[in-house]
Structure formats: structure tokens, C-alpha cells
Amino acid sequence: MLKRPLLIAACLWTLGGAAALQLAYVGIPLMFTVLALAVGAGLWLLEMPGRQPLSLVLLLFISFSYIQWYDERNASFLSEEWKDAEVQLSGQIVTPVIVDGDRASFSVRVRDISATSSPTGGMSSDLLNRTWDINEEMQISLRLMQPSEQEEASEWGRGDSIELAGTLFQPSEARNFGGFDYRKYLRYQHIHWQVSAKGTDSAVVEGSTRWDVARLLSWNDQFRARLAGVLDELFSDKQAGYMKGMLIGVREDLDPEQFQQFSQLGLTHILAISGLHVAVFVGAILTVLGWMGLTRETKLMTAMILLPFYIIVTGSAPSVIRAGIMAIMALYAARKNTLKDGLNLVSLVGLLMLIWNPYYLVNVSFQLSFLVTIGLIVGVSRMNALLPNRFPALTGALSVTLVAQAASFPLSIYYFNQFSLLSWIANFIIVPMVSLAIIPAGFAALVIGSIWIPAGRWPAWAVTQLNELSFRLVDWMDGWNWFHLIWPSPSVWWIVAYYALLAAIVWEANRRMQSKQTAKGPMLTVERKLPVPKRERRIYVLVPALFLLLVYGYNPDFWKKEGVIQFLDVGQGDSILIRTPEQLNILIDGGGTIRFQKPGEEWKQRSRPYEVGSKLVVPLLKQRGVHRLDWMVITHADTDHIGGLQAVIEQIPVDRLMFNGRLKDNEGTRKLFRTALDKNISLYAVEAGQTIPLDRHTSLRLLYPHPTKEGEVIYSAEQNENSVVFLLDMFQAKVLFTGDLEKLGEFDILHSLKERELGVGSYMETEGTGYANDNDFRPIDVLKVGHHGSKTSTTEEWLHYWQPRHAVISAGVNNRYGHPSPVVVERLENNEVNVLRTDLNGEIQMIVSKHGYRFRQMLP
């Protein structure tokens, strides 16, 4: 470390930058940063004593103050008053225009904007009908109204001038604990506003004739589109998407199922242009130029000149920028015969990138790229020393695989919440196949095919066969579900502890290897071990400590003896995750997106429509360490309750599935239950009167529905009135879950319960269920309001009987149904019920312990 000042500087800059982005703005003037920089330079120029520790402190201060100054300047010119205003703007398109179904998406560098009206009335009259000169990037979402508009929008490109009329709104923020914060994501791209518009008639677009960066990038977009078209000609649909992601960084056409398999096995780095691809590209260039008989200096210079073009053509992601700049510097150093220290080189590149754009610090591609690169530089030689070296090539490949896996592990589970024990095997087999054969042959097919498609099909055929082999291997390994682990997102201290222990183990193992000295004579070799000091025992402490850290990271909530009921915000739908005090997991419904499409509107279908299960529910379950679901409860088969469960059941193990005994005759329901049967999930058609004990502190008491007349599972178009209704007992807390039950079902339950109280009727208690005395479960603590607060549910009689203290309503923001009904909200408030709503509060959590319960909500 002390011999690598650039490494120390990069570490300190990263530490100061991380603190700057996490802590509130403290308002250090930029002049102080410049002054600190001057003081640091003076210390070294004057060779002042104590300059080294002082320089470290100054560098931390400079990093912190500079990045806070940079972050504070990242603000919109427009105030909150502009929210939801109707605006007219003009500017320049600065990103490719992506047309997908009935939507065109792109970004505009806005030059001027005016507000024509403010439907919410939140804008002052001084702001209306005035043109404001700004220089701010905004994201545009244009809804296409006719099929012909798809072709019209496809002709727009980066660099074109545009005038647009639309509605201005702020990006959505995270509405669930730990959920994706789209507002923060766009802010790190210096975007603070989105604009929605309808039809190409709302836009006037003109091609640009001036020379600027946007126009040059537009030509690059066209070139990339041409290359993508060549790959479409050479490969089948599935393989074309795969090769486009691997060769030119176009990932829009990747098969989602294929991407999920690669992700599960830790192979997504193959699909993202990174150091692997840059190394193959440079190697291919040097090899071809070598065949042409060029000198070493000419080969190196040519590769240096071509690398910037490769970076631009492949999309300029942080990982490829890092690898490209490092490769250029390494080629230059090799040309000058000064290539010495890879750690200093990678540190310099990282430092320059972070000074240029501090937000790279929160970019997962940047983080993984640098951590893995540093890990390989530091760890591969040390790992080689620990492994048998009978076959050096295999030893080297195994060392690279193991070191890369160990270096990337904490960030992989932090961001993706999954890790496969087969990942190192998959990388050991697939990565050499891809780097030594598929990528070089793919490049050859692309170059030859760009000249003449029939000739390009020959190398493309060979690539296709190799791809099919790798796909079969990936599919086979992905099928071993027991090796795929779900990890909750670890804390920062856990990540720091992991790297510290890993570094200590590697250092100690290498020290032990060096302690074995071999004395060689002229005729024989004698191995002599030095006396074993007490510090040799460190390894026997470090390895168990790392193992215990991994065990804790896998299930950090094991020692928490409290339950959590999590009302997820899934928009207009229901999804509730329950963790019992003894770590059982129950998922009630999974939300779902209802789509309204008329005959003849097939053109509106998007290639990757938003799906709440895969995009929201599954990531949240994984992030919270749900390794498996003990119960999945389907209250009824409407899309806004079961639509997201297909993704859940495909990606997370489920033991049992509870439903109301009535199926809906549609493809979504059939597919869900077919998948459950294929996975050998036990199905339970529940009915009123049953009790299901979950653990010593938790049980479910079924109130509805009644058994079907046939006593079998039947198809039923009407689902709301047959929702599964049950009372959850957890410690002393009682929560009533009602699905989408409406007035008739509420009346039916109350009638049956009152009959029981009088000891009449056929709805009698089964012995041993603890269900005979109704007074033992009311008043209840929380009522999950039926049917999203619709006026067809939650009658006065229902509230009077249950006497809830709190009510939770799950409804989408500005939903088209007007849920919850103001009548229902008023009725709850008149009954002195505390109302919590996901459309206002985001996710709502109820934490239950033996001492009571408390609530927390995502949004104020």
C-alpha cells in the first residue's frame, strides 16, 4: 500500500465520496476545496515534515467537499410548483428513440419551457404562460395513438430538434422499504422531470444540420443499428439477442428467461461489455495485425487508436470505459516498456472516472468492475501459490474463477440477492468457451457479414453450435435448484467485515506457504519446516469467523423473535408478506397489472411490459431474505391479486398453496396452477371453520368461503364474493384479512357467526380448532379493508361487529377506479379507526412482539 500512492489516493477519494453522498449537505464552499488542494501541494513542494498524514486528511476533505459541491449543483431549475403542469417545451433529443408497442421513449435537453396550465392549481400566476430559458435534460414518454406513428417516431434520432406539448411530472420514488428508487436513479443521470405526451401530433421534430456531439452520436446509433441488423440476419431470434448483447452491448432483445438463467448462475458479466470483451477485442486486433506482419509498435498503436471507437460502439457503460482506458494505458506503457504495476494503473483510472463523474461511485457496473479487477490483480498470483500446479493453464483458470467469485460475492448478493453454489463451475466452463471461441468467431461473423451476409453465415453457424452447447450447459446447471441460494441484502458493516476477513485469510495462507523453506543439495532435496509460532493458529480462527459471518449474512433475522406483517405497495392490487416470530414466511396474493386491449390493438403490445411480480414482488422477497415460502395464499383469482404470483412461484420455492377452491377460466390462472403442480406444491382448497397453526405464536382461522356444493374445485367467474377470509393471531395481535370480499360476503360471515353465538345453524365449530368462542378474537387490531376500499365493501355492520382499531387499504396512486371510496374512508373515521393507505403511505409494516405491536410506513 505505501509503495502505491495512487491506490491510497483512490481509496481515500472513494471513502470521502461515499460519505459525501450519504450525509446531508454541510455547505463547504468550493473555495475551501481549492485552498485545501493548494495546501496539500505546498506541503510536498516544501517537503514539510508530517506531510504524509496531513495529505491523507486533506485528500479526504477535498473528496468530501468536492463531491458534496457536485451533488448540490445537481438540482432542477424548476420548483415543485411545476408538478403536473401542462407544458410546451423545445430542445434537442439526446438519446436514441426507443419505440416499443404504443410507447416511444427518449430524453431531451430542454432549452426553454413554458407552463400553459396547472390542473392542480398549485402554480402561481407569475409562472404561467411565460417562457423560461433552461438547460436541463428531461425524460419523455410519448404514447402512440396509431400504428403509423410507430414508423414516424422510429425516424427520429439523437440530435434532432423537437417541440413538444405534454404533462410534466416527477419520477416516482421508492414506495417500499428497500425498493427501487426511480427518482434517485434518474437524478444520478441529472434528470429531475418526466414529460408524458399523447400522439406524434403533440411533437414537431426536425433533423439537425449542425455539427455537434449529439449528431456524431446519432451516427453511432445508426451504425450500431446496422450492426444489430447484421446479427439479426446471421442468427435466430434467441441467439441474435444474445450475440447483440455480447458483441455490441445492445441488450433490449435479450430473452428474459435466458437472462434469468445466466443471472442465477452468476454469468451476466458475459452479457455486459466489460474487461473480458475488451481483452478479447485487443487480442483479436493484435493477432490479425501480427498475421499482416506489422511491427510491435505499430500493432500496439493501432489497438490504442481502435479502442475508443470500440468503447463508443458498445455503449460506453462504466465497465467498458474502465476496461478501455486501462487497456489504452497498458498498451501505451507496453509500447514504452514501462508497464510495471497494475494496481496503480487501475487506481489512476478509477480516480479519473470519479473526478469526472462522482456518481459512478453508486453505479453497480463501476463497483463490480473495479472490485473484480483489483481482486484479480491482488489475488490470482496468491491463489496460484495455494493450488496444485501440475497443469498451469487449468490452475490459472481456476484461480481467476475463484478470485473473481470471492471478490464479487458481497456486491452480487447486495444488488441481486442470489448466489449459486454452481457459479464457479459455470464460470470455469462457460467463460473460456465464450472468450476463446464464441466472441472471436462472433466478431469474425459480424465483420464478414457486414460485407457479405452469405459469407458471414459460415462462422455464424459455428458460433450457433457453440451457443447451443453453452445454453444446454446453463439450462442443465440452472435446473439444480438446491444449489441456488437467496441472500438478503447485507449491511455495509457486513461487507467490510467480509473483505477484511478474506484479506486476512489470504495473507495468512500465503505467509504459511512462505514459512516452508526447502534446502537443496547437489544430490537430493530436503524439506525443512520452521518452528510453528503461536500466530500460526490465526488461520484456525479466521476461517471459522468467515464461516460464521456467512451464516449470519444468510439469515440475519434468525434471532429476532418478532413477527412482521408487510402490506406491500404493488399499485392497484394486494400483496402482503408475513414473517412469523419463528421465521415462517406467508405471502398473501402477489398483485398484478390489469391490461385492457381491444381486438385490433395488438400493435400496442410492448415487448417487455411492466410485470409487478418479476419487477417488484420477487426482488422485495429476495432482498428480505425469503429463502422459501411456507404458504402462498391466493384469496381469489382476479388478476390484480394473482398476476404477480407466476413470477414468485417460478423463482422462489413454495411449500403449500392455499386458495378458495374456485378457479377462474383464463390462461393466467391455468398457468399458475399448472406450474404449482409441476413443482409438486401441495394445494389446499380451504373453507370456513378450519384453523391452521403456523408456529407456537401464530395461527390462521378461516372464516370464508363456504365449501362448494359439489365439494370439489370448480370454475367460477365471480371471485370477489368467494375470497378467502381469515383471522391471523400473532401473540396477542389479531388481524383480519378479507381479500376483495364485498357486502354479500360480509353479511354471510356475520350471519354465520351470529348463528354460532346462538348455537343454531349448520355452521358449527369443529372440535379442536379453538374456534368455539367468537369473543376471543374481537375486537380486532387491524382490518385489511376489502376490495381496496370500494364502496361495495366495509359496511357499517361489518365495522360494528369487528371493532377494528386500525385499517389498512391497499390501492394504487390515482387509480382509475377511485379507490378508496371517500364514503368508506369517512365511515372508518367515524368509527374512530386509524386509516393507513398504500396510495398515501407506501408500504405499511406492522411489527408484532409479545409486548405489543407498532407500525411504520414508507412515506409520511
N, C-alpha and C positions, 0 to 999 in steps of 0.2 A: 504493500500500500504506500509506504513512504517513498518508494522509488517511482511511484506513478502519480505525479501531482494532478494530472488530468482526471484520473479516476477519483481522487479525493474531491476535486472540484465538482465533478459530475454528481457524486453522492450528496455533497452538501447543497448543491443547487436543487437537486430533487427534493431533499428534505425541507429546505426553505420554501420551495414552491408548493409542496403538499400542505404545509402549514398555512401558507397564504390563501390557498383555495378553500381550506376548511374553516378558518377563523374569520370572524367578522372584520370588515374593513376598518383599519385603525387610522387611516388618513395621513400616512407618511408622505410628505411632498417629494416629488421626483428629484428635486434639487439635492435632498439629503442622500439619495441613492447615488447621484453623480459625485457628491462630495465623498461618500464612503469609498467609491471606486478610486477617486484621486488619492485618498489617504492610503489605501492599500498599495497603489502603485508607488507612492512615495516611500513607504516602508521598505520596499525591495530595492528601489533605486539608491536609497541612502544606506542600505544594509543595516537597518536599525536592529538592535537586539530584541529578541522576543517577537520577531515579525511573523514567524510561522503560526503560533497560536492566535495572534491578533488577526492574521489574514483569514483564518478559518471563521472566526466570529464575524468579520467584515463580509465575507462571502455569503454567509447565512443571512445576514442583514440585507445585503444587496439583492439576493434572490427573493427574499420575502417581500421587500418593499417594491421591487420592480414588478413582480407578478401580481401583487395586490393593486398596484397602479394600473397595470394592463387589464386586470379583471374589472376594475371600477369603471374604466373607459368603455367597456363593452355594455353599453346601455342604449336604449332606443331614444330617438328624438321625440317620439310621440308619447304622450302621457296616457294614463289609464282611461281618461275621458273618451279616447278614440275607440274603446272597446265596442264592438257590434255596430260601428258606424258604416253607413253606405259611402263608399269612396270611389273616386276617379283618380287613377294613378298613371304615370308614364315612366318608362325606364328601359332597361336592356336585359334581355334574357341571358342569364349567366350560367345555366346548367343545361344538359341535354333535356329535351322534352320527352317524357315517358308517357306513351299512350297505352292504357290498359283498360279494355272494356269501355265503359262510359265515362272514364276519367282521364284527363291529361294533367300531369304534374310537372312542375318546373319551378325554378327560382328566378326572381327579377331583382336587379339592382335598381331600386326606385330613385328617380331623380326629383320628382315632385309629386305631391299628393294633395287632394282636397276632399273634404267631407261634404257630401251632398245632403245627408240627413242622418239623424240619430234616433232610430226607432225606440230605444230605451229611454230617451230624454236625458241621458247622462252627460251630454256635451254642451258646453256653454256656447252661446250665440256668437261669441268672438271667434270661435274656431270654425264655424260653419261657413261654407261657400268661399273659403279663402285658399289660395294655392300656396303650399309650403314647400320650399326647396329643402330636400333632404338627400342623404347619400346612404341608403340603408337597404340591405337585402331582405326580401320577403319571399315566403314560400306560397306558391299559387296552386290551388286545386280547382280545376275547371271541369265542371260537369258537362259532358257532351249530350246533346239532345237528339241528334240524328246520326245514323251510321255514316253519312257522308262527312260528318265533322271529324271522324277519326282520321281520315286521309288528310283533311285540311290541317289539323293540328300536327300530324306527323311531319309536315313540310316545314314547320317552324324549327328553328335551331338556335344554338348559342350564338350570341352576338346580334340577334335581330332586335330591332326597336319595337316596343309594344305600348299600347294604351289600353287600359283595362278598367272596367267598372265592376265592382263586386262588394262583398261584405268583409270588413276587417275584424279579425278575432285573434285572441291569444291562444297559443298552443296549450294543449291540456297538460296539467301537472299530474304527478303521481297521485292516484286515488286509493291505493292500497299500501299498507306498510311494506316497504321494500320493493314496491312495484316500479315499473319503468317510468321515468320522469321525462316525457317527451319535451316539455318546456325547457328543462335543463339541457337535454340533448341538443336541441336547436340553438340554444343560447351559446353553447360551446362552438357552434358554427357561425356565430354572430347573427343569428336570425331570431327576431323577437315577435314577429307578427306573421299570421297567415291570412290569406285572402281567398275566399270562395266566390266563384262566379258560375254562371249558367250559360252554356252555349257559346260557340265561337263568335256569335254576333256581338257579344259583350267585349270582344277584343279586336283591336286593329293592329296588325303585325306587318312590319316592313323589314325587308332584308337590309343588312348593313353593308355599306360600301367603304367604310373607313378601315384602316389597318389598326388593329389593337389586339390585345391578348385574347379577348373573347372570340374574335374571328379566327385566330390561329387555333384556338381550342376547338372551335366549330369544325375546322378541317380535320382535326384529330378525331372528333366524334364520328365524322363521316368515314374516315379511314378505319376506325375500329368497327363501325357497322359493316363496312365492306369485308373486313377480315371475318367477322361473325357470319356473314353470308356465305363465305367460302367454306367455313366449318360446317354450316348447315347443309351445304351441298355434299360434303365429304362423309358426314356421319349421320346416323339415325338420330331421331329427336332426343332420346335419352342421352346418348353419347355426345351429341353436339353440345348440349348444355354443359355437360361435364368438361369437355375439352375447351369450351369458351371460357369457363371459369379458371381453368388451369393454365391456359396459354395467353389470354389477353385480359383476364380479370373481369370479364362480363359474367355476373352471377345471377342475373334475372331469370335465366332459363334453366337453372339447376333444378333437377327433380327433387321436390321436398322430401319424399320418402328416402331417396338416396342420400340426401344431405343429412337426414336424421341418423341414418346408419353410420355414416362417416363420423358424425359428431359423437355418437355413442362410443365409438372406438378411439376417439382422440385423433382423428385423421383429417380434421377440417383444414389444417395448415397446408395440406396438399391442394385444396381448392382455392386458397387465397395466395396471391402472388407474394412471395417472401424471399428470404435468403436462399432457400433451396432452388427456386426458379431462376434467380439471378445468377447463382453459381453455375447452373446448367447452361444458361444463356452465354455467359462468359466462356465457359469451357467449350461450347459448340463453336463460338466465334474463333477462339484461339486454335481449335483443331482444324477448322476449314481453312483459315489463313495459313496454318502450317502446311497443309496439303498444297497450297499455292506457292510455297517456297519463300514466303516473306521472312524478313529478319525478325528477331525477337523484339526489338524496339518498335518496329512497325506494327507488329501484332498487338502489342500492349497499347500503343497509342490509338489504334483503330477501335479496340474494345472500349477504351475510355470515351471515345467520341460517340460510339453507338449506345452506350449505357443510358445517357439522358433521354434519348428517344425511346428506349425500352421502358423507362420509368413512366414517361408520359403516356405511351400507347397502352400500358397495362393498368392505367387508372390512378397512379400516384397515391396509393394507400401508404400510411405511415411505415408499414413493414417493408414495402418495396423501396421507399425513399431511403430508409435506414440502410438496407442492404445495398442499394445502388450507390449511395455516397461512400459507404465503406469500401465497396468494390473499386470505385474510381480512385480513392486514396490509396488503396492497396496496390492497384496497378501502377499508379504513379511512383509509389515507393519502390516497387519491384523494378521499375524502369531505371530508377536512380540508385538501385541496390542499397536502399536504406530501410527496407521493411524489417522491423525488429519486434514491436510489441503490439499485439492485437488488442490488449485491454486499454492501452492509451488511445488507440485508434477508435474503438467503439465508444469510449468515453467522450472523445472530442466530437464525434458525430452526434451523440445524444445531447451534449451540451449545446451545440449549434442549433439543433432542431428545437430544443426547449426555449432558447432565447428567441428564435424566430416565431414560434407559436407555443406559448406555455400550456395551451390546452391539450397538446399531445400527451401531457402528463396523465390525463384521465382517459386516454384512448386505449382500449384493451389491446388493439393490434400493436401499438407502440410498446406497451408494457411487456407483452409476451415476447415480442421480437427481441427486445434488448435483454430481458432476463434470460431467455434461452441462449442467446449469443454469448453473453457473459458466462453462463453456466458451461457452455461447450469449451470456451477458451480456458477456463479455470479447471474444469473437471475432467475432461476427456483423458488427458495425459495421466492424471492421478488414478482414474478408473482403470486405464490400461495396465498400470502397475499392480493393481489388485487382482486382475483377471488372468487366467492361464493364457499363455501367448504362443501356443502351438501353431495356431492359424491366425497370423497377424491381421489379415483382412477381416475375418469374422470377429476377432476381438475388437478391432476398431469400430466396426459397425455396431456391435453390441454396446460398446462404451458410449457411442454417440446417442444411441436409443435410450439407454438407461439415464444418462445425464440429462438429456432433453426432457424426459418424463419427470425426473425429480425436480428440475428447475421450474417447470411449468405447472406442476401439480397444484400448488396453493391458488394461483390465479385461475386455473381451469375450474376448480370447484367453486371458487368465489363467483365467477361470472356464469358458468354453465351448470353448476350443481350436479355434475355427474362425472364418474370416472369408472372406466372398465379395467378390470384386472388383466384383461387380454390386450390392453392398449399397447404395451411394449412389444408384444409378439406381432400385433398388427403392423406397428411401425417398422419393426425389424424386417418384416417380409415385404410389405407394400411399398415403403419409401424407396428402397433400392430399385424395385421394379419400375416405379414411376420416374425416378431421377435418371436412371441409366438407360432406360428404353423408351418409356411412353412419351416423356416430354421431348427428348431429342427427335424421335420419329414423328411426333406430333408437329414440331416445328418444321421438319422437312416436308411433311404433308401440306402444311399451311403455305409454305413458300412456293412449293411446286404447284399446288392447287391454285394459288393466286395467279400463276402464269397460264396454267392449262389444267382444268378440272380433271379430265380423264387420267392424266399422268399422276395427279395428286392422290387418286384413289388407290394406287398401289401401296404407298406407305400407310395410307389411312386404313387399308384392310389389315395390315399387320398390327397397327395400333388398336383397331377394333377387337382383334383376338386377345391381345394383352389386357385390354379393358374388361372384356368379358371374364377373363380368368380372375382379375383382381376383384371384380364385382361379386363373383361367386365366393371368393375367399371372404370378402367383407360380409356378405349375406350369411355365410356359414358361421363366422365368429359372432355376428350380431345375434344369432339365434340362441347363444348360450346366456340366457337371461340371468342366471345365478352369479355370473361374473360382473354384471353391470350394477354399480353401486350409485345410490343417490346420496349426495352430501349437502348438508345445509351450508349457506354462505358463512365462512368463518369470520371471526373478528380480526381487526388489524393486529392485536397483540398475538393472536394465534399464528398468523402468517409470519410475524417477526420471530416468534419462538421456533417455528418450523425451520426457517432458514438458518437461524443461529445453531440449532442442534445438528442440522445436516452438515453445515460447515465444520462444526467441531468434530463430528464423526469422521468426515473425510480427512481432516487434518490429523486426527489421532491415528487413523488407519495407516496413513502414509508414514507417519513417524514410526509406527511399529514396524513397518516394512523396512525402513531405513536402519532400524536398530539391529537388523540381522546382517552381520558382516561375514563375508566369505574370504577366507585366506587361501590363495592358490600357490601351490608349489610346482616344481618342474615336472613331477610325475603324477600328482594327484591333487584333488581339491578337497579341502577340509572346511566344513561349515561350522562356525562358532557363534553361539548366541551370547550377547552381553547379559550381565545380571539384570533381572527384571525388577525395576524400581516400583514403588507403590503407585506412581502415576500411571503405570501400565493398566491399572484397574479402571481408568476412566472410561474406557470403551464399554465396560460391562455396566456402567451407569448410563452412558449417553444413549445406547441403543434401546434399552427398556424405556428411557424417558421419551424418546421419539415415538415408540410404540404406544405409550400411554397418551401422548399428545394426539396421535391419530385416532385412538379410541374415543377420546373426549371430543375431538372435532367431528367425528361421525355422528355422535348423539349427545350434543351439549346440554340438552334439556332433561337428561335421564334422571337427574337428582331433584328436579322441580316437581314437587308433589301438589301441583295445582292444575286445574283444567282451564282450557281456553276455548270459548265459542267465538268463531271468527265469521262475521257476516261480510263476505267479500263484496266489493263493488264491481259487478260484472255488467253494469249498464242496466238495460231493461230486462231483468231476469233475476233468478235466485241462484245463489251458491253459498253454502255455509260449511265451513270446516270446523270440526270439533276434535280437540285433543283432550282425552280424559286424564285424570290425575295419574293413572298408571300407564300412560303413553300409548293408548289405543287411538286410532285415527278413524273418524267417520266423516264422509263427505256427503252432504245433502244437496242434490242437484248440482248442475255444472254450468248454468247459464246457457246462452245460445243466441245466435243472431237470426232474426226473422227477416227473410227476403221476400219482397213482393215483385214478381216478374210475370208479365203477361205474355201470351203467345206472340211470337214475332219480335220479342225483345232479347233474344239470345245474344245479340251483339253486345249487350250491356254487361254480360258476364265477365268478371275480371279473372285473370289467370291465377292470382293468389288473393282471393277475398279475405278480409279480416275474419278470423275464426277465434272466438273467445276462449275456447278450450286450449288450443295449442299456443296462443299468444299471451294468455293471461292466467288461466287457472293452473295449467300444468307448471309453468315457471314458478308461480307462487307456492305450489305444493312442494316442488323440489327445493326451492330456496329455504323453506321452513323445515326441511329435513323429514318429509313424509316418505319414508322408505317403502311403505306399503299401506294400503287402506284396508282396515279390518272390516269395515262396512261401507258400501256405497248405497245411498238411499235415493231412489227415484220417486219423488212424491207423486208425479204424474208425467205423462208422455208428451206434454207440449214442448215445442222447440225451444222456448226461452228457458226451459228447465233442464232438458236433456241434450241440447245441441252440443254443449261443450264436453259432455262425458265421453264421447267417442275418442277424443284425443287423450283423455285421462286413462281410459281403460287400455289404450294401446301402449302407453308409456310408463304407467305406474302399476305394480302388482296389486290386485284386488282379491280379497278372500271371499267376500259374500256380497250379494246384491239383493237389496230389498226393494220391492215395488208393490203396486196396488192391485196386481192380478188382472189388470186391464191394459192391453196394448193398443197402440194407435196404428192403423194400417197405412204406414208410409215407409219409405226406404230408410230414413234416418233411424227409426225405431227398430226395424228389422235388422239393420246392420249392427246396431249396438248390441242387441241380444244375441245375434249370431256370433259376434266377437266374444261376448261373455261365455258362450257355450264352448267355443273353440279353445278358450283359455282355461276351461274347467272351473269356472267361477260358480260357486253354489248360488242358486236363485231361490228367493223366498218371496212368495206371494202372501203378504201379511194381511191381517184383518183385525178388527176391533176385538179387544179382550185379551190380546196377547201381551206378555211382558218379556222384554229381552234384557237380561243383566249383561252389562258390558265389563265392569270391574267392580271392586268392592265398594266404590263410592258413586257409581253411575249406572243408571238403567233407563230403558225406554219403555213407556206404557202406551200401547196402541189404542187409539180412540176411534179410528176410522181408516178404511171404509168397512162396510159390512161384507161378508162373503158373497160372491156371485151366486145366483140361483143354481147354476149348474155345478158350482163347487170347483170350477176349472178356470184356467186362464182364458179370457175372452178378448175379442177386439171390441173397442168402444171408441167412437168418435168424440164423445163428451168425456173430458178428463177432469176438468176443474172440480166438479161435484163429487169426484171419486178420489180426490187427493189423499195421500197418506197423511194422517194427523196423529201426532204423538206428543206425549209429555216427557221431557227429559228431566230426570232427577240427578243432580250432581251435588254431593254434600247436602246442604240444606236448600240449595237454589233449585227453582223449578222454572223451566222454560217450555212454552207451548209452541210447537211448530205446526203450521197449518197449510203449507203449500199454496194452492190457489183456490182453497175452499170458499164457496160463496154462501149466500143466505140459506138456501135449502139444506146444504150440508150442515151448516151451523145449527139449524133448527133440529135436524135429525139427531145430531150428537147430544144436544141439550135435552131433547125428548127422551132419548135412551138413558142418559144419566139420571134424569129425574125419575124415570120409571124404576131404575135400580134403587134409588133412595127410598122409594115407596115399597120396594120388594116385589114389584109386579113386572110383567112383560117377559119377553124371551131373551133379552139382552142381559144375561146374568154372568156373574164372575166365575171364572174357572178356578178351582181350588189351587192354592199355592202361588198365585200371581201377585198377591199383596194389593189387590185392586178393589177390595170389597167396600172400603170406606172412602167415599169421594172427598170427604172433608180433609183427608190427609194430603191432598195436592192442590188445594186452593185456600187462600188467594195465591196466584202465581206471581213470580218475579218479573218475567219478561214474556210478552206476546209477540211472536213474529206475525205481523199483520198479514192476513190473507190477500192474495191476488194483488199484490203491490199497492195496497191502499185503495183499490177500486171501490166505488160506491155500492157495488153489488155484494160487498162483504162487510164484516165487522159491524154487526147490528148492535143496537143498544142492549138487547137481551144477552147477547154474547159477552159484551163487556161487563154487564152487571153480574153475570154468573162467575166469570173467571177473576174479576177484580185485579187486573194486572197493575203493577207499579210502573213498569216501563214497556214501551212498544218500539219495535224495530220495523221500519218499512224499507223494502228493497225495491228501488225504482231508478230508472235511468234519468240523467240530466236532460231536461227539455224533451221528454219522450212524447211521442205523437198521441198517446192515449190520455194525457193529462193526469197521470198517476203521480202522487196520490191525490184522491179526490179531496177538495177543501172541506166537504161535508164530513168525511171520515176523520180528517185531522182535527176539525172542530169538536167532533164527538169524543175523540180521545182526550183532548184537552179539557173538555167539560167534565170528564170523569177523572180529572186530576192524574192523567197518565203522562209520564215523561216520554216525549216522542223523539226518537232518533231516526234519521233517514240517510240512506246511502247517497241519494242525489245531492244532499246538502253536506253531509259529514264524511263522505267517502266510506272506507272500510270502518266497521264498528266492531270492537272486540270486547268481550265480557270475560274477565279473568276471575275464576272461581276457586276459592280455597275453603278450608274448614272454618276459617274465621269470617267468611262473608264473600262479597264479590264487589268488583269495581269495573267501570267502563273506561275505555279510551277510544278516541276516534282520530282518523287520519287528518281530517280537515276541521278547522274551527267552525 
